[in-house]
Amino acid sequence: MGKKVITPGGVVDGVVELPGDKSISHRYAILAALAEGHSEISNFASAADCRSTLECLRGLGVEIELREGRVSVAGRGLDGWKEPRKTLDAENSGSTIRMLAGALAGQPFTSKLTGDASLRRRPMRRVIEPLRQMGARIHAQEGDRAPIEIQGGPLHAIDYTPPVPSAQVKSSILLAGLYADGVTTVRESVATRDHTEIALREFGARIEGGRGVIQIHPRPKLAARQLVVPGDLSAAVFLIAAALVLPGSSVTLHNVGLNPTRARVLDFLMSIGAPIHVASLQMRDGELVGDVSVRHAPMAGGRISGAQVAEMIDELPMLAALGPFTSQGIDIHDAQELRVKESDRIATIAEGLRRMGARVEEFPDGLRVEGLAGGKLRGAKVDPAGDHRIAMALAVVAMGAEGDTVIHDADCAAVSFPEFFATLDRLRGAGKR
Ligand code: S3P
């Protein structure tokens, strides 16, 4: 598998059009497949995870064409999916397996879902439990892991509070709620991203939400839509971090998704000193979109805990990795969820940063990465353990180190941001090194 050598230094400078948001792309694809008629989705994510969703939907008899970031989906209606002939493979994608499990719970057939070695280690009980309560019969491997077999059928409405704040779990239940015998309610003690609620409304579902209580009415007639996916803020964060790490840098990102349930990361970065500006804000298909610019500046450091964790869950590895570049370091607490992501993200990022000379203290639910007070990290051989967000975080850190860094299996970045390394190269510009 491809390793990547990162040479430090230079600046990042330029303007970027980001690939479509991974979270939103999954949702649009699934809902388009459940709608009646042809949907057109532009700027669909290039992320490998979203290809996994499209492949699973094809396995359910949905015709999908993908051309240059444009996806057309021939929706089959709520009752039009076909029993799959093969096991559906979500590969590395937790969103795919968990959200599809919800939609499949309402189908009058049996389907089997699996994933790669990383996904087969991740907890599925969080969706199995509520879907069983709704009436689906689900068989999983020991420890409630994938592969899971779902015998769908008529479902009961439930009123459910997920024990772990998770947008994937909430979405899974809401999708199953489309097939229930009454109004399904999900209660959230901590707000998680609300793209499913927004997308369901866009496709014509009756969904009410607010103050942590979301309710979906069953059996809507979902209508095909033409939608444009905003740029992926979670991908943008790696380029923003690159600008913060390399003195003299300045980057502008166009049409980035700025949904308030995702954009807290920008507030946090600003609170530690990052000069970030947001312009051209507009609502598109129910989602807030805008242009984000950032330039290099010294950062103070800070602490992330409580509700902030769910709001910035995918950004935590990158934020932790900024620790050495701050004066006071970065502290992260209440983030035990990171241990059951694509890798154990607390251990993987801690190990990578230590190898580069950072001082890191690990806790069961987080980590503290010390500021180096102007001192430098050193290049090293690092292993992101097949985790896309760790590979990209370490690449950014490596640019601010002394000496080359070799990232093992860096290709895994394609799980969410296949253009990452090429975009960095372009922004760094050969002449400026
Ligand atoms: C996602 C929700 C989050 C996030 C993941 C995408 C989604 O997972 O980490 O990358 O699209 O709903 P959890 O729901 O497990 O927190």
Boltz pocket constraint, residues with backbone or C-beta under 6 A from the ligand:
constraints:
  - pocket:
      binder: B
      contacts: [[A, 22], [A, 23], [A, 24], [A, 94], [A, 95], [A, 165], [A, 166], [A, 167], [A, 168], [A, 169], [A, 171], [A, 193], [A, 313], [A, 314]]
      max_distance: 6.0
